Structures are given as structure tokens and as C-alpha cells.
Amino acid sequence: MELLLLKTVVLSTVLFGFHYLFLQKEKTFGFNRFYLLGALIFSYTVPLLTIADPFRTERKPRLIVGELIEHFQVGSSTTSAAFDWTQVLIALYGLITIFFLTRFIYSIVKIKRLKGERICYKNQKVVVLNCDQAPFSFINTIYINRKYVIDGEIDERILLHEHCHVTEKHTMDIFLVELLRIFFWFNPTLYFYKKAMITNHEFLADDHVLRRSYDRSAYQSLILNEVLRSQNLNLTQSFNFNNTKKRFIMMTTKKSRFSWLKKLSLLPLVAVLFLLFAKKMTAQTETSSATATKVTKSPTRLPVIADAPDVAKIERSSSDTFNDAVIAEQIKTDTIRKKPEEKISAPTSPPPPPPPHEFKGILPQFPNGINAYRTLLASSFDTSVLKGTTGTIRTTIYFNINEDGKISDIRAEGNNEAFNREAERAVASTQDRVWTPAMENGKAVIYRFMMPLTMTFE
């Protein structure tokens, strides 16, 4: 998830940089509008897309996810859990998101609560305000000060300006960037996108007025008369706009002869960004890179090592084939042959460990069953971190299902450190899925599972 968010920030920044350097001073207002909208949509969708890489073909490793094994019951936790900064960050994100969402809703309510006379002027909805408010438009309605209505007529220049905002649905552009800011407020380029969009909307509306052969100087004077009026309404398209200097400059700017070349240069940029930031799927000769192959459940008892001085014989069930790595760690090869004449005293056996608590309750349950979890885990595994590995590697994952049904205390033990870390990451990526916790004596308790993983590289 963090990588996806980083990609969206980088993409939106690069595309805005292109607009800032090559497009914002061009008199291509319609193109610039759809470029800014397209850049945002592109930035937030491309990292989610998957493309095949035609230049790489390889046989993918095969991941086998074993059956969950009831390892032992832990019981209710008596020690305080470690402080979880992840929960703090999630809570902080939620609070800031709620703040921006509340402000967005308040802005809409504030506009809707403006009091005035509602009329239909030349097939256009108009609200004539009693307060000293600069003209602005919102969705399909124009809001205008009563002083601009003289003998039932509205200044045609103001009407044309705001009517352009309404007919071209400029408010929808602002809605899009505001909604993105609510949920992706940590992306700083969204603030620049909004500013650039509003500026471009004003360029479009000014151009719409001047194309009707109105005097440019008189129109600029009308704008200057409204500069000092207060305008504190978010989400609106305002006749009074602070970037007056930019608007005046753009009114006198002629269309560049090389504007078409700048538009054309956008094509290779988009193609390169798409190839760099879309997910790569290596062409492969197998149908799947990870399979959740079911392995018969193994008993949880440790293997017994025989007392013979020469050979360590192991008693185990025939279904323990997947657990060779664990068994190998139990074999002791340090038996020392003694001379026949020496007396060998009987070895003192260490006291056996206390038996685990016998669990007599209800085991944890994953939604749609254990096989659904094994499939989810297999799909979360990233085999690219094991590039260059050969042969067969194994690990065993241990994790708790807490009283609230959440996964915690994840640990992997195996013969490959990279495989262990990726296994822990894959299990951690499923922590948002809530289990039905284990129940004993009518109370939810912590339960610990173990799961063997095997990966074969061909």
C-alpha cells in the first residue's frame, strides 16, 4: 500500500511539473483543463494496473502453503502489549480525513444557506443576494449582488463569465480535486492542482467574454472593481479572482506557434510513466507463480530421537514430509564412541518440558474457511525478493489470533532469511482480515497457529 501511495505522489508531481513548465503559459485553455483532470486520473489509476513485460520470460517459483496446524493455545494475555504506532498513524489519518470531509460538507452548506431572490434570467438560474458578495457560480446556479441588477437587467459581461463556468461544469473539476484532497491530503501536489484548475477556469471564462467583442479595457476595469471584495466561499467559481495579473497578461497573449509541439511531447512522457509505474507481470511458462497446495495436517509433537550410539532414529508420522527442516534441527549428531573398557555412566536426562495446556474450546475461524486464508496468503506473496534463489527452501510461520480476531506476534523460522522475512510480510499484509477468535469457557482467548511454507525454484 505504501508503494502505491508513493507512486501516485510521484506521478502527480511529474505530470504537474510538465504543466508548470510547458503548458500553463500557453493559450490552450481547453487542452490544459483536460490535461489537469487526466493527470490526476492517470496518477491514481496507473499504479493499480498490471501489464505483461514482453522482454522477460522465466519459470516462476512454486509456493506451497501448508495446512494450518493447531500449535498450542496461549490463553488470555497477562502482559501489556507493545505500543503499536501503526494504530496511532491510522487514527491520525482518520482524524485529518474527517476534518477535511467536514470542511467540504460545511462549504456546501454555507453556499446553500445564502439568502436571496431566486430568479430565472435568460434560461439561467440566478440567486440575487442581499449581502455585499462578489459574483460567483456553483454547480448550475449563478450568485450575484443586487447592485448588478439594474432595471431587471444583469451586466452581460458578468453573466457571460459566470455562465461559462456553469455550462462547462467547472464546479465538477473542483469537486474531483477536493475529494482527492479529503482522502489523499498528504499529497502536496493536489493543492497546486486545485490552484491551477481555478486559474485555468478563469482564463476560459475571460476568453468566453472577450470572444463576444467586448472592450478589453472596460472588462479589465470591471474585474479590478471586484478585487477588493471579500470572497471566502470554498468550492465556488468566482468572478473576483486573486490572480488578476495573470488573467490580464493572458488576455493579451497570443497563441504560440509551438504549442502543438508541446502537446505532442506529452505522448512519450505518458508512455514512459505508464511503463515505469504500472505493475509488471513477467511472462511465464507456468499458469501461476504461487499455489496454495494443501498439505495433510501434521501432529504437533516433536520427533523422538532414539538412544542408539551410531544412528539417530526418528519416530514420526508418514505425513511429516514437509517438516524435514524442523526435524533436521532436532537430530543430534554429537554421540561419542567410548572405548570398550571404559564404564559409561547412565546419562542424566533433562526434565521434560511441561505439557501444553489442553485446549477444549472452539478453534479460531477464518471467513470462508482455512483454505480461503491459504489462498489469500499465497496471492500476497512476492517472489521477486527471492530472485536468484535455487532449489527448495522452507520456512514455518507462527502467528497468534488474538481475542479480537486480529493476527499478531508473527514469526518465521526457516533456512532462508529472505524467505522468512517475506513470509512474515505476507502474513502481516493479511492483518486487516478479522478472524472469529478461539473460545474457551465462554471467553475469547489467544490462539497460536503454525503454518509450513515451501518454495521450489526450477
N, C-alpha and C positions, 0 to 999 in steps of 0.2 A: 504493500500500500504506500509506504513512504517513497519508494522509487517512482510509482505512478504520479504521485503529487509533485515530486521534484521534476519529472518530465513535463508536466503541464506548466509549471512555473517557467522552466527554461524555454519551452516552445512559445508561450505567450510573450515572453520577454524578447526573443529573437524576432518574432513577427512584428511586434510593436516597434522595435528598433528599425526595421525596414520601412515602416510607415513614417517614422520620425525623420529618417534621413532622406527618403526619396519621394514620399507622396504628400506629406502634409502641406507643402507649399505649392503643390500643383492644383490647377483649376480643374480637377477631375472629381467633383464633389460626389456624384452618384457612385463612381467606382470606389472612392475612398470609404463611403458608407458601408458598402457591401464587403469591402476588404476587412474593415474592423470587425464586422459581425462574423465573417468567415474565419478570421484569425482566431477568435475566441472559440468558435465551434470546433475548428481544427485542433486547437491546443488541448481541448478537453475530451476529444474522441480518439485521436490517433494513438495515444498510448494504450488504449483498450483494444486496438485492432491487432490481429495476428496475420503475418504474411509468411509465405514459404521462402526460404533462402535457396535459390536455384544453384548457388555456387558451392554448396556444402551438402554432401551426401554421406551419411555414415550410419552404421548399425547402432541403434540406441541400446543402452544397457537395460536389462530387465529387472525390475524391482519386484520382490516377493514380500508381501506384507503378511506376517503370520497371524494366527488366531490370537485374540486377547486371552491372556491367561490370568485366572484369579490368583494373584500372587499372595497377598495376605491383607487382612483388614487392619487398618491403622487405628481406627476409633476416633473419638472426638478430640480435637486439638486442644492441648492444655497450654501450649506455649504461644506467645504472641507472634503473629506473622510479621515478616519483614515488610518495611514500608514500601508500598507499591507506587512508584512515581507515575506509572502508566495511567493509573486511575486518576491521579491528580491532573495530568495533561488532558485526559478525556473530559474531566469535569470543567477544566478551564476552557477547552474548546466549546463545550456545550453552553457555558455561560456567555461567552463572547458571541456565539451564533445567535443565542436568544436575544441578546442586546440588539444586534443588527436587524433581526427579524422584527422585533418590537418597534424599532425606529422606522422600518419600512412601512409597517401597518399604520403607525401613527401619522406618517407623512400623507398617506392616502386619506385617512380620516380627517386630517386637518384641511385638506383641499375640499373634501366633500362637505365640510361644515361651513364653508364660506357662504355668507348670506348675500343674496342679490336677486334681481329680477331676471327670471329665465325667459328668453325670447328666442324666436326662430327668425334669423336675419339672412335673407337670400339663401334659404335652404341649409343654413348652418346654425347649430345650437350655440347660443351665446348667453353667458351669465353677466349681467350688468351689475358690477359691485358698487356698494356704497362707500367702501373704505378706499383709502389712497393706495392703491395697489397697481404696480406696473402690469401691462397686459401680458398674458401667458396662455398657453393651451395645455390641456391634459386629456389624453385619450382622444375623444371626439368632440370636446367642448372647448370653446374659447372664453376666457375670463377677461373682462375689460373694465376699466374705470369708467364711471358715468360721465366724466368730463369729455370723453372721446365720442359720446353720443350727442350730436348736435342736430336738433330738429328731426330726430328719428333716424339720422344718418351716422354711420361709423366711418372714421378715416379709412379710405380704401387701402392705403399702404399698410396700415396695421392689420387690417382684415386679411389682405393677401398674404402677409408674412405668417400670421398665425394659422391661416387656412392651409398653407403649405405643410406646416407641422402636422396638422390633423389628417389631411388626405394621404400623406406619405407615412403615417403611423410612426412618427419618430418616438412617441412615448414607449412603444414596444421595445425599441432598441435599449432605452434606459432601463426598462423592466428587466431585460435579459442580463445586463451587466450588474444591476442591483441584486438580482437573485444569486448570481455567481459570487458577489461580494459577501452575501449572507453566509454562504457555506464554505467559501474559499477566501475568507478575509485575510488570510496570511499571505496571499499572493499580491505583492505590492503593485504589479503592473495593471491590475484591474482598476485602480484609481486613475491611472493615466489613460486607460481605455475610455472610461466614462468622460473624462475631460475632453479627450479628442473627439468622441462621438458628439457631444453637445456643441463643440466648436464647429464641427462639420455640418451639423443640423442648421446652425445659424447661417453658414455660408450658403447652404441650399435655399433657405428661406429668403435671404437677401437677393440671391440671384433670381429667384422666382419673382420678386418685386421689380427689380431693375429691368427684367426682360419685358415688362409692360410699358417701357419707355417713360418711366417716372424720372424726374430730375434727381441725379445722384446727390448733389449738394444738399438739396432740400431733404432728401431721405436721411442723409447723414446727420443733419441738424435735428431731425425728429428723434433719431437714436440718442444723440447727446442729451436731449431734454429729459430722457428717461434714465440716464446713467446714475443719477444721484438718488433715484427712488429705491426704497428698500425692497428686497426680493428674497425672502427667507424660506421659500417653499421648495422642498426637495421634489424630485421626480417630474418637474414641470419643464415645458419648453417656453422660455421667457423671451419676450420682445426686448427686454432690458438685459443685456449680457455684458459681463465684465470685460471680455476680450474685445473691446471696441476697436482698439488699434489694429488688431489682426483682421477684423471684419473690414475696416476701411481700406487696408492695404490690399486685401483680396478683391475688393470691388474694382480696383484699378489694375489688377494683374491680368496679363494676357496669358492665354494657354500656351504652354511650352511646346516647341516642336518635337521635343524628345520624350514627351510624356508616354507615348506608345512604347518606347524602348524600355522605360522603367516598368511598365506593366508586363512586358514580355519577360523581363529578367526575373519576375516573380515565379514563373513556371519552374525553372531549375531549382530555385530555393525551396519551393514546396516539395518537389520530388526528393531532394536530398533530406529534408527534415522528415518526410514520411518514412524513408528507408532507415534513417537513424533512430527514430523514436518509436516506430511500430514494433510490436513483439516479433521476434524472429523464430520461425519454426523450421528447424533443419530438416531437409528432405531425408527420409529414412526408408530403409528397406523393410522395417517391421511396422506393424499396424499401430503399435502403442509403445511408448517408452517406459511406462510404469503400469504394472498389473497387480491387482490385489488378489493374489493366489492364496486360496485357503489352505492352511496347514492344520493338521489334526492337533487338537489340544494336548499339551504335554503335562504330565504330573509335575507338581511344584517341588517335590522333594529333591534334595541334592543327590547325586550319584554316590554310591558306596564304593570305597576303594578297598580291595582285598589286601590280606596281610602277607601274601607271598613275597619273598625277598627279591625275586627276579622280575616278575611281571606284575604290573598294576592292572588287575582285572576290574572291570566296571560293570555293575548291575544297573541296567536302565531299560526302559520300555522301548519297543521297536519303533515308536513314533517320535523318538528324540533326535532324529537325524538332523533336524535343522539347528540343534543346540550344541553342535560339536565344539564350537569355540568356547562355550561356557564350560563344557565337560573337560576340555583340554586344560583349562585353568585349574581344575580340581586334581589333576593327576600329579602325583609327587614322584619324582624320579631320583630322589636322593638316598635310596636304600643302599647301605654299605655292607658289602660281604664281610663276614667275620671269619677269622681263622677257626678251624675245627676245634683246636684245643682251648680256645677262649670260651669262657662261660658268658652267655648272653643273658643279661637280666631282662625280665619282662618289662616292656616299655610301659611307661605310665601314660595312660590316655587322658587327654584334656577333658574336662567335664563337658557334656553335650550342651548346646545352647538350649535355652528354654523354648518349648514348642510355641508356635504362633497361636494367637487367640483363635479359637474355633468359631468361625462366623456362622451364625444360624439365622441370618436375616435375608433380606431381598437385595440382590446384586444391583449395581448401577445399570441403567439402561440408556442407550443412545437412541435418539429419534430415528425411526425406521430400521432399527436393529444394528447389531455389531458390524455386519457386512457393509452397511452404508458408511460406517465410520472408517472402515479399512479402505473403501473406495475413495472416500474423501481425502484420507491421508496420502494415498498413492498419487492422487491428482495434484496434491500440494507439494510434492517432492520435486526439487530442482536438481536434475542430474548433471547440469553443466558445471557445478562446483567440483565434480569428480573427474573432470577431463584429464585424460592421461592414465587413469587407473586401469589396471588389467586384472583378469582373474575374477575370483569371487570374494566379496567382502561381506561381513556380517556385523550386526550390532543388535543389542537388546535395549528397547526403550522402557523406562519405568516412569509412571506418572500417577498422580493422585486424582481422584474425583472427589472434590470437597463436598461439604454439607449443602452448599448452594448449587451443586451440579457443575461447577467450573473446574477446568483442568489446572493443576498446579504441580510444583516440585518435579519438573521434567528432567530426566537424566538418561543419558545413553552410554552404554558400555560395549565396546567392540574393538576390533583390531585395526580400525582405520579412523584417525581422529577427524578427518574432514567428513567422513560418512556419519560419525557420531554427532558432529555439530549440525549437519544438515537435517539429520533425523530429529534432533531437538527443535530446530527451527520449524520443520514441517508440522510437528505436533503442536508447537506454540501457535502456529497460524490457524489452528482449529479451536483456539481458546474461546472464540466468540460463540461457539455452539454449546448450548446448555444441555447437560445430561439430567436424567432423573437420578438423584443421589441414592446411595445404598441406604437401606433402612434396617435398623436392628432395635428391637424392643420399642417399636413405635417412634424412634428418633432417627433423624438423618445423621449419618456418620461418614467419616472419610474412608475411602477405599482405595487401595493401591493396586494398579494393574502392571503387567509386564507384557511386552509385545516384541517378538523377534522380527528382524528385517534382514533380508538377504538380497544382494545385488550382484548380478553376473555380467561381466563385460566380455564381449566376444570380439 
